[in-house]
């Protein structure tokens, strides 16, 4: 199974989203992080299952939360470019 590596900006946005959800309701932030982990696990099993959104970048949707995990598949790793809220500007991550 491939190792998952997060861009620093992707990790930051994931942590900020978890903090936001935790502030809304106890344990919701943990559930959000579990949903992102589940998406990463599904990506590792079969990265090519998910649709291309730009060049070699694919998107896996999280369950329950309106987020997508944008990633690139490399020979040894999965590189997560963004943990993106689906109602945000869809092009903000392209500078990464």
Buried (B, 14 or more C-beta within 10 A) or exposed (E): EBEBBBBEBBEEBBBEBBEEBBEEEEEBBEBBBBBBEBBBEBBBEEBEEBEEBBEEBBBBBBEEBEBBBBBBBEEEBBBBBBBBBEEBEBEEBEEB
